[in-house]
């Protein structure tokens, strides 16, 4: 099966095989594995030891996004969320549900955030302390670029929380190069090509404060405190150890491929094959090519289109895509990430053409 979803993604056999073991999380051998993972993630995020820390949390991306907001936005602070996708809407809901003030700033879901957007948002809400944005918005496939957003925030004296759940490991980012960033968050089952179960936050140590989170389970300061007291291989709660073992292998494969530049190159080529192939099949992309990111391609559904029927027909031929969409108008979501080669993407596009040809009325 060729799995073309924006996560959980298709994984390598070696990564899946690492799950097939019983592990005691407090065992000294595994503590060393966990400590090594944290060091590798910190380095991959461009973090500086002592200035930044890798703070893992059990669960999905929503868990770590909420934990970052709770743990880093001060009492009485507020955040601004640029609303150009479905996952921005989730950030807004998580912030408001946690009791923080969160301002929605309208941005079309067909383009990334501009410097002018950031300036206008803070001019309207000068009391806000943080800008919380989704790096790769897999609602439509656009990218909100930190290299555009960051300099404006630095000039304004504002802070960034970056949801890089579907971007980390592929799109470039360095905490050292972005001093305005309090946290970047991601999960194990996206561009590093691991299995689901664990989420990561790389945060500025000086931005964390005891008791700020208002949640015992989602307190990043407590995760840091346990590490400082008991070592970086120690856990606060029972972790998904098999997912972590698989993630360690996925990091090895990531490095062997050539790291972030090589992974981005493969994903970009997958995206190009899919985007251009869809055009040849008569499908209309939701996002202009200039705004199209490398993580997911979203296509407008043709009139009278049966999404579930299309998904089922593809699955019967060995290709699996999402059976739902998150855009305001009906669309088809097709991921470009995971352990998918360019040849496999070419094969998948050909199968899509076969399915469309078999279901489109003649004439």
Helices and strands as residue ranges (DSSP letters): E 2-4, H 13-17, H 28-44, E 52-58, H 61-72, E 78-83, H 86-97, E 101-106, H 115-124, E 130-134, E 136-137, E 142-143, H 146-156, E 159-163, E 181-187, E 198-204, G 205-207, H 220-230, H 241-257, H 259-280, G 289-291, E 296-300, H 307-316, E 319-321, E 331-335, H 342-359
